[in-house]
Amino acid sequence: MQKTLVAATFAAVLGMGGAAYAADIYAGGGLKDAPVYAPGISWTGFYLGVGGGGGATSSDARADASIGLLSGFAEANGIGGMGGFGTVQVGYDRQLDHHFVVGAFFDYDFASIDSSLSGGLSWNGHTFLSGSAPFNLTDSWTVGGRVGYLVNPNTLFYGLAGYTEAHFDLPTGAQNSTFSGWTAGAGIETNLGGSWFLKGEYRYTSLDQQTLYAGSIVLDEHTLHYRVTDQPDIQTGRLVLTYKFNPFGYEPLK
């Protein structure tokens, strides 16, 4: 399901990028006749964008417990959920020459990607702290940069990297609900005409480990100490429609 979601996102943009590339080739009668750059198209400028997509979260949860000289742990890896999100984006790109574009961006995602963590602790045949807790991604933001290569005047292939903070909806009593980490990804952007551009991209976000719950419980004159941690990651596929504007009057490359 997750692979299908990402594949569908890229298929849509690949189709548009391929069509634009084919048009450039055949309009001139052959590959060697395709223009290196079409005057009037500039990738330099500020831009605003809105879009959305689908994503999946995966958790590496761990529970540690100790009582007296005894200690143990349990791990649950790969637990996660899927859902959709919307996004808003601002950024700036600078076209260095006929092929290379660099830029910086900031975007905010408001998401609905739901999952849950389940488990419990037992002692002398009695189970304590048993239950299921929601672990729902509600929103995140990313600041970063990208480097791209123009395969034709209308189509840019690019890679990106940045810093992300993500907020999860957790039950009352959780010590931390905000995780931070790094994001990396790749995408394709195409010029739709004039100042309008459409991009499709895949992102992978690796977040740091946080302590969710920690405490002590007295059991049969012994004290049980416990700690629950989680280290989630996020994968998303997105489409973003952007409008580019250039208040400084930068002229397109000739």
C-alpha positions in Angstrom: 0.0 0.0 0.0 2.8 2.4 1.0 4.8 1.6 -2.2 1.7 2.0 -4.3 1.1 5.5 -2.8 4.7 6.7 -3.5 4.7 5.1 -7.0 1.4 6.8 -7.9 2.8 10.2 -6.9 5.9 9.9 -9.1 4.0 8.4 -12.0 1.9 11.5 -12.3 4.8 13.9 -12.4 7.0 11.6 -14.5 4.2 11.6 -17.1 4.1 15.4 -17.2 7.9 15.6 -17.3 8.2 13.0 -20.0 5.6 14.8 -22.2 7.4 18.1 -21.9 10.7 16.5 -22.8 9.2 14.7 -25.8 7.6 18.0 -27.0 11.0 19.7 -26.8 12.7 16.9 -28.8 10.2 16.5 -31.6 9.3 20.1 -32.1 12.9 20.6 -33.4 12.9 17.4 -35.5 15.3 15.4 -33.3 17.3 15.1 -30.2 20.2 17.2 -31.4 17.7 20.0 -32.4 16.2 20.2 -28.9 16.9 23.7 -27.4 19.3 23.7 -24.5 17.2 26.5 -22.9 14.1 28.3 -24.1 14.3 32.1 -23.6 11.5 33.4 -21.3 11.7 30.5 -18.8 13.5 31.3 -15.6 13.8 29.0 -12.5 15.1 31.9 -10.3 12.6 33.5 -7.9 10.6 33.1 -4.7 7.6 30.8 -4.7 4.5 29.9 -2.7 3.0 26.4 -2.9 0.1 24.3 -1.7 -0.4 20.6 -2.1 -0.9 17.3 -0.4 -0.2 13.6 -0.4 0.0 10.4 1.6 2.4 9.1 4.2 3.3 6.3 6.5 4.9 6.2 10.0 6.9 3.4 11.5 8.0 3.1 15.1 10.9 1.4 16.9 9.4 1.2 20.4 11.3 -0.2 23.4 10.2 -0.9 27.0 12.9 -1.4 29.7 12.0 -2.6 33.2 13.9 -3.5 36.3 13.0 -4.8 39.8 15.8 -5.5 42.3 18.6 -7.2 40.5 16.3 -8.3 37.7 16.0 -6.4 34.5 14.6 -6.9 31.0 13.3 -5.2 27.9 10.9 -5.7 25.0 11.1 -4.2 21.5 8.4 -3.7 18.8 9.8 -2.5 15.5 8.0 -1.5 12.4 4.7 -0.7 14.0 3.0 2.2 12.1 0.1 3.6 10.2 -0.9 5.4 7.1 -2.8 8.5 6.2 -3.0 11.8 4.3 -1.7 15.3 4.8 -1.9 18.8 3.3 1.1 21.1 3.0 2.0 24.8 2.4 5.5 25.8 1.2 7.6 28.9 0.7 11.0 29.0 -0.9 13.6 30.5 -3.2 15.4 29.1 -6.2 18.4 30.4 -8.1 19.3 29.1 -11.5 23.1 29.0 -11.8 23.4 28.2 -15.5 21.5 26.4 -18.3 21.3 23.2 -16.2 21.8 23.7 -12.4 19.3 25.1 -9.9 19.8 25.5 -6.1 17.3 26.6 -3.6 16.0 26.7 0.0 12.6 26.0 1.3 10.3 25.8 4.4 7.1 23.8 4.5 4.5 22.9 7.1 2.5 19.7 6.9 -0.9 19.2 8.7 -1.4 15.5 8.8 -3.8 12.7 9.8 -1.6 9.6 10.0 -2.8 7.4 12.8 -1.2 4.5 14.6 -1.0 3.0 18.1 1.4 1.4 20.5 0.2 -1.6 22.6 1.9 -3.5 25.4 2.0 -4.3 29.1 4.2 -5.2 32.1 3.7 -8.4 34.2 4.9 -9.5 37.6 4.1 -12.7 39.4 1.3 -13.6 37.0 -0.3 -10.1 37.3 -0.3 -7.7 34.4 0.2 -4.0 34.9 0.2 -1.0 32.5 -1.6 -3.1 29.8 -3.3 -1.2 27.1 -3.0 0.6 23.8 -2.0 4.2 23.3 -2.6 6.3 20.2 0.5 7.5 18.3 -0.9 9.9 15.7 1.2 12.2 13.6 -0.7 15.6 13.5 1.8 18.1 12.0 5.4 18.7 11.1 7.6 21.3 9.6 10.8 21.1 7.5 13.5 23.6 6.6 16.1 22.6 4.0 17.7 23.0 0.7 17.8 21.4 -2.7 20.0 21.0 -5.8 18.5 20.2 -9.2 19.5 19.5 -12.8 17.5 20.7 -15.8 17.1 17.8 -18.2 15.2 20.2 -20.5 14.0 23.8 -20.1 10.7 22.7 -18.4 11.8 19.8 -16.3 14.0 19.7 -13.1 15.2 16.6 -11.3 16.4 17.4 -7.8 17.5 16.1 -4.4 16.8 17.7 -1.1 17.8 17.5 2.6 16.7 19.3 5.7 15.8 19.4 9.4 12.3 18.4 10.5 10.3 18.6 13.7 7.2 16.4 14.0 4.4 16.5 16.6 2.5 13.3 17.6 -0.8 13.1 19.5 -0.1 11.1 22.6 -2.2 10.3 25.8 -2.0 12.5 28.8 1.2 11.7 30.8 3.5 11.3 27.9 6.8 13.1 28.6 7.5 14.0 25.0 5.4 14.4 21.9 7.7 16.4 19.6 10.5 14.6 17.7 13.2 16.2 15.6 15.5 14.7 13.0 16.7 14.8 9.4 14.9 14.5 6.1 16.2 13.5 2.7 14.4 13.0 -0.6 14.2 13.4 -4.4 11.7 14.9 -6.8 10.7 16.1 -10.2 9.4 19.6 -11.0 7.9 20.8 -14.3 6.9 24.2 -15.6 3.1 24.2 -16.5 3.4 27.5 -18.2 4.2 31.1 -17.1 4.9 31.2 -13.4 3.1 28.0 -12.5 5.1 24.9 -11.6 4.2 21.4 -10.3 6.5 19.1 -8.3 6.2 15.6 -7.1 8.6 14.2 -4.5 9.4 11.4 -2.1 10.8 12.1 1.4 12.2 10.0 4.1 12.4 11.4 7.7 14.4 9.8 10.5 13.5 11.2 13.9 15.4 11.0 17.2 14.6 8.7 20.1 12.4 10.1 22.9 11.3 8.8 26.3 7.5 8.6 26.3 6.9 7.2 29.7 9.1 6.5 32.8 8.3 5.9 36.4 8.1 3.4 39.3 5.5 1.1 40.7 5.6 -0.7 44.1 4.8 -4.4 43.7 4.9 -6.9 46.6 7.4 -4.8 48.6 9.5 -4.4 45.5 9.8 -1.4 43.2 9.5 -1.8 39.5 11.2 0.8 37.4 10.1 1.2 33.8 10.9 3.3 30.8 9.2 3.4 27.3 11.0 5.0 24.4 10.2 5.3 20.7 12.2 6.3 17.6 9.8 6.9 14.6 10.4 7.6 11.0 8.1 9.0 8.3 7.8 8.4 4.6 5.8 10.6 2.3 4.9 11.1 -1.3 3.5 14.6 -2.3 2.4 16.8 -5.1 2.8 20.6 -4.7 1.6 23.3 -7.0 3.7 26.5 -6.8 3.6 30.0 -8.1 7.0 31.6 -8.7 7.6 35.4 -8.7 10.8 37.4 -9.1 10.6 40.9 -7.4 14.2 41.6 -8.4 13.6 41.4 -12.1 16.1 38.7 -12.8 16.3 38.0 -16.6 16.1 34.4 -17.9 19.2 32.9 -19.3 19.6 33.3 -23.1 
